[in-house]
Amino acid sequence: MMQFVAPTPLDYFATLVAEDAGLNLLEAAISLAQDDEPRLDVQAVLAAVDGLARRLRERVPRDASAAHRLRLLTRFFHGELGFAGNLNNYYAVDNSFIHRVLETRRGLPIALAVLLLELGEQIGLRVAGVAFPGHFLVKCKVGLGEAVIDPFTGESLSAARLDERLALYRQGSGLPDDLELPLEFFLRAASKREILARMLRNLKEVHRAAEDWPRLLAVQQRLVVLQPDDPAERRDRGLALDALGAGAAAASDLAAYLAVRGDAPDAAALRARLAVLLEQGPPPLQ
């Protein structure tokens, strides 16, 4: 008899993000929690979100304008359901996990945005995520223009408010004035792949700060699958492997990074570390 072997969480994620066409953002975002909770029922979480969308659709008149639909969305999501940012425990990993955000009604801007995008699409809105510096936003086509929404509060942000936020970011980042870009540059729509990468990088920073190498490696595995052409993610996976004592695998990743980024600022330090790892044994065949 044939024995069915369930895919690993990473295999499942790889299937979801294999192609941009047809990539289901919500499903892929939910699946990020499976490294921590392998038994998480992703389909059940999808069904829960569909249930919320059904409730919302029942309130939307067929002839409702985009502006009316957007008001109904934010009143339902932030007002009735009470979704908001988790300011009390901002860096908790649960703020990035969609099923936990559904339970607690609290999360990071980008996790809240993923839910807003799904609900907005299901009521006929033209919505997109915006990878604004420091705080993910959502924009919606309304008439001849666009409304920009803060997922934390449901507030519509004017150009002046956005400029204020951008000015604070520029001050904090220390960027010189001649590198300033116009506001419109920061309001470009983010792709689904970019949204997932930002979610994973949020988790990456939490685990790196905690020096939680096993969880960091799990996140890095996903980032390498999601962004296979980004050498920096392979480098960071190599560093996580090194921290866990997997020297041969770490050497393979660091060598791959240096092959394409040999002139990077960190190249000298990585070459020195790679030499130590190679003394311990050859990297695995690729």
Secondary structure, DSSP 4 states (H G I P E B T S, - for coil): -----PPPHHHHHHHHTS-STT--HHHHHHHGGGGT-TT--HHHHHHHHHHHHHHHHTTS-TT--HHHHHHHHHIIIIIIS--EE--TTTT-GGGG-HHHHHHHSEE-HHHHHHHHHHHHHHTT--EEEE--TTS-EEEEEETTEEEEE-TTT-PBPPHHHHHHHHHHHHHHHT--GGG---GGGGGPEEPHHHHHHHHHHHHHHHHHHTT-HHHHHHHHHHHHHH-TT-HHHHHHHHHHHHHTT-HHHHHHHHHHHHHH-TTSTTHHHHHHHHHHHHHH-PPPP-
